[in-house]
Amino acid sequence: MSAFEPVIGLEVHAQLSTATKIFCGCATAFGAPPNTEVCPVCLGLPGALPVLNRRAVELAVRVALALGSAIQPRSVFARKNYFYPDLPKGYQISQYELPLARGGAIPMPAGQEAIRLTRIHMEEDAGKSLHHGLPDSARTTSLDFNRSGVPLIEIVTEPELRSAADAAECFSRLREILVAVGANDGNMEEGSLRCDANVSVRPVGSATLGTKTEIKNVNSFRYVQKAIAYEIDRQIDVLSRGGHVHQETRLFDSETGETTPMRGKEEAHDYRYFPEPDLPPLDVPEAWIAEIRTALPELPEARKERLVAAHGLGEYDADLLVRLLDGGADYFEAVVGAGAPAKAASNWMQGEIRRRLKDLGEDDMARVPVPADALAELIVAAERGVISSTVAKDVFDKMWTTGQRAQAIIDAEGLAQIADSAALAALADDVLARHPDAVAQYRAGRTNTLGFLVGQVMKASGGKANPKVVTDLLKQRLSA
């Protein structure tokens, strides 16, 4: 058991889902050719003045309300001064002493305390430095300012996380809320959501925080967990050997699984914050806050509780639908709304649909080519005994690949179950005649041989026999 414990806090940068940048009318769409979505404002040209994007404020307030944060009656934009090539003005417009919101929390799994938030503030993104894949990339850095001025919120947690796994879980749950309220698209590969992790270790039982390092710009849950786990082990190793942890910013290398130094960690005074003179203080009216609160959608935890209460699902089932399948709860409720029993719908989504998505390396229900009402039709057919459960899975595979409806496939291929006792009696009699040993064993008390006999009738019927009818027929004959 380690003599040290980790202390972890997260700083999550979330791009707000606006059509235009935070202080100008340039588009925020991803993938435009370099330096095509720019103007004098986001390039920081002399005399260009910023104008705050109302939609960005609305989305930021929406997130703050969803997280239970207190919207401040007045927040102030500030200039955060530092000199990087991808920062055209030589400063970043952010918020410092007076942020948009304070407090709030990110809910964690049952049995764990929610992770409290310190603050939520608005800011603009910087541009992007490109070091690879360009002419003379070994000797030069190219700059793309399309991201410069893209609206962000920074969500800062208290240093309350105690493991790398919990940090990744916290980041994941925050992403769910951001996407649920429509403030962020959750696309980490495109840089819409990035996480910085502040990590320190201290002797177990100590109340004093150790020297922290910051792991910068990690863009997946798995990498957040791996980066923090490595950094915890690295710091413990340094301290165990009598060394000192240096306060610095580090980068995570996903290929080596290690963090490496990037630069010395700046303090707030290094940035020489001062109020932005070209933007007035931001006062968010109470009436507007109330309007935004009223329009908030159902949040993930509330939806999970409702699925349990309204549809009789277990905690695990509801958690999977809400959290592990992107869009899973919407699809599930559409399937149930189309007439499928709730438990059967949940089972199909956890089984066949999740298996298919796993093959695609996806968890996004938007990739499912089977409409919710079409799956409901299939489930109802299986539940009513029109087709067997085995045949239903084959029908589902055909629905996935061809786009056909269940009933059309059943009719075209003659897959409907045989439920007529008279039609199945001859098959049952034939199986009993061909397997006298199994019959004798059953009558001698080895009733598990019934399953073998049912299977033989099913085989003889090409899988079309109704298993319940077959079981009843065999029991009647074996008991005679």
C-alpha positions in Angstrom: 0.0 0.0 0.0 1.4 3.4 -1.0 2.4 5.9 1.6 1.1 8.7 -0.7 -2.3 9.7 -1.9 -3.1 11.6 -5.1 -5.0 14.9 -5.2 -6.5 15.8 -8.6 -8.4 18.7 -10.0 -9.7 19.1 -13.6 -10.0 22.1 -15.8 -12.2 21.3 -18.8 -12.4 23.6 -21.8 -15.6 23.1 -23.7 -16.3 24.8 -27.0 -19.8 26.3 -27.1 -22.0 25.2 -29.9 -22.4 28.5 -31.6 -22.4 29.2 -35.3 -20.1 32.1 -35.0 -17.1 33.1 -32.7 -17.4 34.7 -29.4 -16.5 38.3 -30.4 -17.0 38.4 -34.2 -19.1 36.9 -37.0 -16.6 34.4 -38.3 -17.8 30.8 -38.5 -16.8 28.2 -36.0 -17.3 25.1 -38.3 -14.6 22.5 -38.0 -12.5 21.6 -41.1 -12.3 24.8 -43.1 -9.1 25.4 -45.0 -6.5 27.2 -42.7 -6.9 30.9 -42.1 -10.2 31.2 -44.1 -12.5 31.8 -41.1 -10.8 34.9 -39.8 -11.3 38.7 -39.7 -9.7 41.8 -38.1 -11.3 41.0 -34.7 -10.1 37.4 -34.3 -6.7 38.3 -35.8 -6.3 41.0 -33.3 -5.7 43.8 -35.9 -5.3 47.3 -34.5 -8.6 49.2 -34.0 -10.8 46.0 -34.3 -13.4 45.9 -31.4 -14.9 42.7 -29.9 -18.7 42.3 -29.6 -20.0 39.6 -27.3 -22.0 36.7 -28.8 -25.3 36.5 -27.0 -25.8 32.9 -27.9 -22.5 32.0 -26.3 -23.6 33.6 -23.0 -26.9 31.7 -23.2 -25.2 28.3 -23.6 -22.7 29.1 -20.8 -25.6 30.0 -18.5 -27.3 26.8 -19.5 -24.3 24.7 -18.5 -23.9 26.6 -15.2 -27.6 26.0 -14.3 -27.3 22.3 -15.2 -24.4 21.9 -12.9 -26.1 23.8 -10.1 -23.7 26.7 -10.2 -24.6 30.2 -9.0 -24.7 32.7 -11.9 -23.0 35.9 -10.8 -24.9 39.1 -11.1 -22.0 40.7 -12.8 -18.9 39.1 -14.5 -16.0 40.9 -16.1 -13.8 40.0 -19.1 -10.1 40.3 -18.6 -7.0 40.2 -20.7 -4.8 37.2 -20.0 -1.4 38.2 -21.3 1.1 35.7 -22.7 3.1 35.5 -25.9 2.6 32.4 -28.1 2.7 32.5 -31.9 -0.9 31.2 -32.1 -2.2 34.0 -29.9 -2.5 36.9 -32.4 -3.3 39.7 -29.9 -0.6 38.8 -27.4 -3.4 38.2 -24.9 -6.5 36.0 -24.5 -9.8 37.5 -23.6 -11.0 35.5 -20.6 -12.5 36.0 -17.1 -10.5 36.1 -13.9 -11.6 37.8 -10.7 -15.3 37.9 -11.6 -16.3 34.8 -13.5 -19.7 34.0 -15.0 -20.6 31.4 -12.3 -19.3 29.9 -9.1 -19.9 26.6 -7.3 -22.0 23.7 -8.5 -21.0 20.1 -8.8 -20.6 17.1 -11.2 -22.6 14.1 -10.1 -20.6 10.8 -9.6 -21.8 7.2 -9.4 -24.1 6.0 -6.6 -22.2 5.9 -3.3 -19.7 8.6 -4.3 -19.8 12.3 -3.4 -20.3 14.7 -6.3 -17.2 16.6 -7.3 -17.6 20.3 -6.4 -16.8 23.1 -8.9 -14.8 26.2 -8.2 -16.0 28.3 -11.1 -17.2 28.4 -14.7 -15.9 31.3 -16.9 -16.1 32.3 -20.5 -13.1 32.9 -22.8 -11.9 32.8 -26.4 -9.8 30.0 -27.9 -6.3 30.5 -29.3 -5.2 29.6 -32.8 -3.4 26.3 -33.7 0.3 25.7 -34.2 1.0 23.1 -36.8 4.4 21.4 -36.6 3.9 18.3 -38.8 2.7 17.3 -42.2 3.5 20.6 -43.9 6.4 21.7 -46.2 9.6 22.3 -44.3 7.7 21.1 -41.1 11.0 20.0 -39.6 12.2 23.6 -39.5 9.1 25.7 -39.3 5.8 26.0 -37.4 2.7 27.0 -39.4 -0.2 28.9 -37.8 -3.9 28.4 -38.4 -6.1 31.1 -36.8 -9.5 29.5 -37.6 -9.9 28.5 -34.0 -8.8 31.9 -32.7 -11.9 33.5 -31.1 -13.9 30.3 -30.9 -16.1 30.5 -27.7 -15.1 28.4 -24.8 -16.2 27.9 -21.2 -13.6 26.6 -18.7 -15.1 24.4 -15.9 -12.8 24.2 -12.9 -13.3 21.5 -10.2 -12.1 21.5 -6.7 -9.1 19.2 -6.0 -11.3 16.5 -4.7 -10.6 13.5 -7.0 -8.5 10.8 -5.5 -7.8 8.4 -8.4 -7.1 8.5 -12.2 -10.2 6.3 -12.8 -12.5 8.7 -10.8 -11.0 11.7 -12.8 -11.9 10.0 -16.1 -15.4 9.2 -14.8 -15.9 12.8 -13.7 -14.8 14.0 -17.1 -17.1 11.5 -18.8 -20.1 12.6 -16.7 -19.4 16.3 -17.4 -19.4 15.6 -21.1 -22.8 13.9 -20.9 -24.3 17.0 -19.3 -22.7 19.4 -21.8 -24.1 17.3 -24.7 -27.5 16.8 -23.0 -28.0 20.6 -22.7 -26.9 21.2 -26.2 -23.9 23.4 -25.2 -21.2 21.2 -26.7 -21.0 18.5 -29.3 -18.7 16.3 -27.2 -16.3 15.7 -30.1 -13.0 15.4 -28.5 -11.2 14.3 -31.7 -12.0 17.7 -33.2 -10.9 19.6 -30.1 -14.4 20.6 -29.0 -13.7 19.2 -25.5 -10.3 19.2 -23.8 -9.2 18.4 -20.3 -6.3 19.7 -18.3 -5.5 17.8 -15.1 -3.8 19.2 -12.0 -2.0 16.4 -10.2 -0.2 16.3 -6.9 0.6 13.6 -4.3 1.0 13.9 -0.5 1.6 11.6 2.4 -1.5 9.7 3.4 -3.3 11.6 6.2 -1.7 14.9 5.4 -3.9 18.0 4.9 -1.2 19.9 3.1 -1.3 19.8 -0.7 1.8 18.7 -2.6 3.5 20.5 -5.5 1.2 20.1 -8.5 1.9 19.5 -12.2 -0.6 20.3 -14.9 -1.2 17.8 -17.7 -2.3 19.9 -20.7 -4.9 19.3 -23.4 -5.9 15.6 -23.0 -8.8 14.7 -25.3 -10.1 11.3 -24.4 -11.3 9.6 -21.2 -8.9 6.8 -21.6 -5.9 9.1 -22.1 -7.0 11.2 -19.1 -6.9 8.1 -16.9 -3.6 6.9 -18.3 -1.9 10.3 -18.1 -3.0 10.9 -14.5 -2.1 7.3 -13.5 1.4 7.8 -15.0 1.9 11.2 -13.4 0.8 9.9 -9.9 3.4 7.0 -10.2 6.1 9.4 -11.4 5.6 11.8 -8.6 5.5 9.1 -5.9 8.7 7.7 -7.4 10.4 11.1 -7.3 9.4 11.7 -3.7 10.3 8.1 -2.6 13.8 8.7 -3.8 14.1 11.9 -1.8 13.6 14.2 -4.8 11.3 17.2 -5.3 8.4 17.5 -7.7 8.7 20.7 -9.8 5.6 22.7 -10.6 5.4 22.6 -14.4 3.1 21.9 -17.3 3.5 18.5 -18.9 2.2 16.9 -22.1 0.9 13.3 -22.4 2.4 11.1 -25.1 -0.3 8.5 -26.0 2.3 6.3 -27.8 4.6 6.0 -24.8 2.0 6.4 -22.1 4.2 9.0 -20.4 4.0 12.6 -19.5 6.9 14.9 -20.5 7.8 18.5 -19.5 6.4 21.3 -21.6 7.2 24.4 -19.7 7.4 25.9 -16.2 3.9 26.3 -14.7 2.7 29.8 -14.8 1.0 31.5 -11.9 -1.9 34.0 -12.2 0.5 36.9 -11.7 2.6 35.7 -14.7 -0.4 36.6 -16.9 -0.8 40.2 -15.7 -4.6 40.0 -15.8 -6.4 43.3 -16.1 -10.0 44.2 -17.1 -10.8 44.1 -20.9 -11.3 47.8 -21.7 -13.2 47.1 -24.9 -16.0 45.0 -23.3 -18.5 46.2 -20.7 -19.2 44.1 -17.6 -21.6 41.3 -18.3 -24.9 41.5 -16.4 -27.2 38.5 -16.9 -30.8 39.5 -16.1 -32.6 37.3 -13.6 -35.6 37.0 -16.0 -33.3 35.7 -18.7 -31.7 33.2 -16.3 -35.3 32.0 -15.4 -36.2 31.6 -19.0 -33.0 29.5 -19.7 -33.7 27.4 -16.6 -37.2 26.7 -17.8 -36.0 25.5 -21.2 -33.4 23.1 -19.8 -33.8 19.5 -21.0 -33.9 16.5 -18.8 -30.5 15.9 -17.4 -28.8 12.4 -17.5 -29.2 11.5 -13.8 -32.8 12.6 -13.8 -33.5 10.6 -17.0 -31.9 7.5 -15.5 -34.1 7.8 -12.4 -37.2 8.2 -14.6 -36.4 5.2 -16.7 -36.1 3.1 -13.6 -39.4 4.4 -12.2 -41.5 4.6 -15.4 -40.3 1.4 -17.1 -39.2 -0.8 -14.3 -35.6 -1.0 -15.5 -32.7 -1.9 -13.2 -30.1 0.6 -12.4 -27.6 -1.1 -14.6 -29.9 -1.1 -17.6 -30.9 2.5 -17.2 -27.3 3.5 -16.7 -26.3 1.8 -20.0 -29.1 3.4 -22.0 -28.4 6.9 -20.6 -24.6 6.9 -20.3 -22.9 4.2 -22.4 -24.9 4.4 -25.6 -24.9 7.9 -27.1 -28.6 8.6 -27.8 -29.6 5.3 -26.2 -32.3 6.7 -24.0 -34.0 8.5 -26.9 -33.9 5.3 -29.0 -35.2 3.1 -26.2 -38.1 5.3 -25.5 -39.0 5.5 -29.2 -38.9 1.6 -29.3 -41.2 1.4 -26.2 -43.4 4.1 -27.6 -43.9 2.0 -30.8 -45.3 -0.9 -28.7 -42.3 -3.0 -27.5 -42.1 -4.1 -23.9 -39.5 -2.1 -22.0 -37.4 -4.9 -20.7 -37.3 -6.7 -24.0 -36.3 -3.4 -25.7 -33.5 -2.8 -23.2 -32.3 -6.4 -23.7 -32.1 -6.0 -27.5 -30.2 -2.7 -27.1 -27.8 -4.2 -24.7 -27.4 -7.4 -26.8 -27.7 -7.2 -30.5 -27.5 -3.5 -31.0 -24.5 -3.0 -28.7 -22.8 -6.0 -30.4 -23.2 -4.4 -33.8 -22.0 -1.0 -32.6 -19.0 -2.6 -31.0 -18.1 -4.2 -34.3 -18.1 -0.7 -35.8 -16.0 0.7 -32.9 -18.9 3.0 -32.0 -21.3 3.8 -29.2 -23.4 6.3 -31.2 -27.0 5.3 -31.8 -27.0 7.5 -34.9 -25.0 4.7 -36.6 -27.9 2.2 -36.1 -29.7 1.7 -39.5 -32.7 0.1 -37.9 -35.4 2.6 -37.0 -36.9 2.4 -33.5 -40.3 1.4 -34.8 -38.8 -1.3 -37.0 -37.0 -2.8 -34.0 -40.3 -2.6 -32.0 -42.0 -4.6 -34.8 -39.4 -7.3 -34.5 -39.5 -7.4 -30.7 -43.3 -7.7 -30.7 -43.1 -10.6 -33.3 -40.7 -12.4 -31.1 -42.7 -11.7 -27.9 -45.9 -13.0 -29.4 -44.2 -16.2 -30.7 -44.6 -15.3 -34.4 -40.9 -16.1 -34.7 -38.5 -17.8 -32.3 -35.8 -15.9 -30.4 -33.1 -17.5 -32.6 -34.9 -16.6 -35.8 -35.4 -13.1 -34.5 -31.7 -12.5 -34.3 -31.3 -13.7 -37.8 -34.0 -11.3 -38.9 -32.4 -8.5 -37.1 -29.1 -9.1 -38.9 -31.0 -8.9 -42.2 -32.7 -5.7 -41.1 -29.3 -4.2 -40.3 -27.7 -5.0 -43.6 -30.7 -4.6 -46.0 -32.9 -2.0 -44.4 -36.0 -4.2 -44.8 -38.7 -4.4 -42.1 -39.1 -7.5 -39.9 -42.5 -8.6 -41.3 -41.3 -8.4 -44.9 -38.3 -10.6 -44.1 -40.5 -13.1 -42.2 -43.0 -13.3 -45.0 -40.5 -13.5 -47.8 -38.5 -16.3 -46.2 -41.4 -18.2 -44.5 -39.8 -17.8 -41.1 -43.0 -17.7 -39.0 -43.1 -20.2 -36.2 -45.3 -23.3 -36.4 -47.6 -23.1 -33.4 -50.2 -25.6 -34.5 -50.2 -28.6 -32.2 -51.5 -30.9 -34.9 -48.8 -29.9 -37.3 -46.0 -30.5 -34.7 -47.4 -33.7 -33.2 -46.0 -35.8 -36.1 -42.5 -34.3 -35.6 -42.7 -34.9 -31.8 -43.7 -38.5 -32.3 -40.9 -39.1 -34.8 -38.2 -37.7 -32.4 -39.5 -39.8 -29.5 -39.4 -42.9 -31.8 -35.8 -42.2 -32.9 -34.5 -41.5 -29.4 -35.8 -44.3 -27.1 -32.8 -44.0 -24.7 -33.6 -40.3 -24.0 -37.2 -41.3 -23.5 -36.2 -44.0 -21.0 -33.9 -41.6 -19.1 -36.6 -39.0 -18.8 -39.1 -41.5 -17.5 -36.4 -42.7 -15.0 -36.2 -39.3 -13.5 -33.5 -37.6 -15.7 -35.8 -34.8 -16.8 -33.0 -32.7 -18.2 -33.1 -34.9 -21.3 -36.3 -33.0 -22.2 -34.1 -30.2 -23.5 -32.4 -32.5 -25.9 -35.7 -33.8 -27.2 -37.1 -30.3 -27.7 -33.9 -29.4 -29.6 -34.3 -32.3 -31.9 -37.9 -31.2 -32.7 -36.7 -27.7 -33.3 -34.0 -29.0 -35.6 -36.4 -31.1 -37.5 -38.7 -28.1 -38.0 -35.9 -25.9 -39.3 -36.1 -23.8 -36.2 -39.7 -22.8 -36.9 -41.5 -24.8 -34.2 -42.8 -22.9 -31.3 -40.6 -24.1 -28.4 -43.4 -23.8 -25.8 -45.9 -25.8 -27.9 -43.2 -28.5 -28.5 -42.3 -28.7 -24.8 -46.0 -29.2 -23.9 -46.5 -31.9 -26.6 -43.4 -33.8 -25.5 -44.3 -33.6 -21.8 -47.8 -35.0 -22.6 -46.4 -37.9 -24.5 -43.6 -38.7 -22.0 -46.1 -38.7 -19.2 -48.5 -41.0 -20.9 
